[in-house]
Amino acid sequence: MPRGGKREGAGNRYKWNHGKTKVIRVPEAIADRVLEVAKIIDNGLSLDNVTQSKTIDLTGISVKHSNRGMFVYLKDLLNAGYKIRPLVVIDRLRKDIDLGLY
């Protein structure tokens, strides 16, 4: 009876969708972020979803004017499909909308 050696189906399965891994050295200060980005890429998502744009397209959003300057309502941004964070703000906004405050 043979003992040891390579066997079909033996061993751990890959934890990454892209297969084998490689040890690399990165600064400790950014290691967690690098791993986070690697997992996003491994799951087939685009890095465009990760980076944050500093441009807000207000096309179709009503911009109000006051003696203090210009402003927009959060409900208008929410209705236009913008994601608003932190979640407690959006929860409060939805409650206010339900109460008819907007």
Contacts in CASP RR format, 6 or more apart in sequence:
PFRMAT RR
TARGET T0000
AUTHOR 0000-0000-0000
METHOD contacts of the structure
MODEL  1
MPRGGKREGAGNRYKWNHGKTKVIRVPEAIADRVLEVAKIIDNGLSLDNV
TQSKTIDLTGISVKHSNRGMFVYLKDLLNAGYKIRPLVVIDRLRKDIDLG
LY
14 20 0 8 1.000
14 21 0 8 1.000
16 42 0 8 1.000
17 42 0 8 1.000
17 43 0 8 1.000
17 44 0 8 1.000
18 42 0 8 1.000
26 34 0 8 1.000
37 47 0 8 1.000
37 50 0 8 1.000
40 47 0 8 1.000
40 49 0 8 1.000
40 50 0 8 1.000
41 47 0 8 1.000
56 82 0 8 1.000
58 72 0 8 1.000
60 80 0 8 1.000
61 72 0 8 1.000
61 76 0 8 1.000
61 77 0 8 1.000
61 80 0 8 1.000
62 72 0 8 1.000
62 73 0 8 1.000
62 76 0 8 1.000
63 70 0 8 1.000
63 71 0 8 1.000
63 72 0 8 1.000
64 70 0 8 1.000
64 71 0 8 1.000
64 72 0 8 1.000
64 73 0 8 1.000
73 102 0 8 1.000
74 84 0 8 1.000
74 89 0 8 1.000
74 93 0 8 1.000
75 93 0 8 1.000
75 97 0 8 1.000
75 102 0 8 1.000
77 84 0 8 1.000
78 84 0 8 1.000
78 90 0 8 1.000
78 93 0 8 1.000
84 90 0 8 1.000
84 93 0 8 1.000
96 102 0 8 1.000
END
